Amino acid sequence: MKKIITNMLIAASLASATQHLSAQKVVVNREVETKNDGKMLLGNQLKDQFLKEPYSEWYTKEFNEYALDQKAIDELKKNKINSYNLIVFMGTWCEDSHRDFPRLMKILEEVKFPDSRLIIIAVNRKKESPTGDESKYNVQKVPTIIVEKYGKEIGRIIEMPTTGYIERDLVEILKKDDQSVIKEIFNN
């Protein structure tokens, strides 16, 4: 009898855990229709979504026309950008996102950045997403590109790169991370 009750409790616990996990599923590639902006992406997105209409109109043009700073690209490779995680908040309604998001994607393609380390979150005009991640990361403007290592934020690019080039700003963020690692080694 004890064994039956134990098995029932285990089964109930597993069922409860499974329901909790399924409630945590993230919807990917959500698209909504808005009165003022027409179609808009909202929440977690895969980069292929931007190759579809109406997003491809601005995405493809900027992606194809952007001239990469090859020196900065080489620096990103040298500084192992592919060992970091990137979280990108953008808006399909936002002109700054129309400019910088395709540029970032071209940079990431050039350095062969793994898709598994990239999170793209589209927000509405109030800078909100269905999962509320914008609050967790304190996102006020888009695009916001956050660089993380081991779950810790190393740096971010907000709205537009300070150097005028996303790849140069990313190099600066990675250099700061290298300097903080060196400081940590010498302080211990």
C-alpha positions, 0 to 999 in steps of 0.5 A: 500500500505504501508503494502504491501511495508513493507511486501516486505521489510521484506521478502527481508531482511529475504531472504538476511539474510537466504542467508548470513547464508547459506553461513556461513555453515561449511562443516564437515568431509571434506576429500581431496586426496593429491598427497604426503600424500594421504587422508587427513582430512581438516577443522571441523571434528567429532571424529567418522571420525578418526575411519575410514580408513586410520586414524583408523590405527594410531588413534585406536592403540594410543587410546587403548595403552595410559595409563591414569594418573588417578590422573590427570583425577580425578583432571580434573573432580574436576576442572570441565573440562567439563565446558570449551570449547576445540578447537583442531587443528591437522593434519592427516599427522602429527606424533605429532597429531598421538600420542597426538590427540588419547590420548586427545580423550581418556582423554575426553572420560574418563572425559565424556567431552561433544561433544558440547564443542569440536571443532576439526579442521584438517589443511593441511601441511601449517597449513591452514583450509578452514575456516581460524580459524588457523589465528584467534587462531594464530596456528603455530604448530600442534597439538594445544589444546586450552582451553577456558572459556566464549569465552576467552582463558585460556591456550593452549598445543602446539605440545606436552605437557610440562609435557609429559602428556596431562592430566597433562598439562590440570590440570595446565591450569585449576589451573591457571584459578582458581588462576586468578579467585581468584585474580580477586575476591580479587582485586575487 
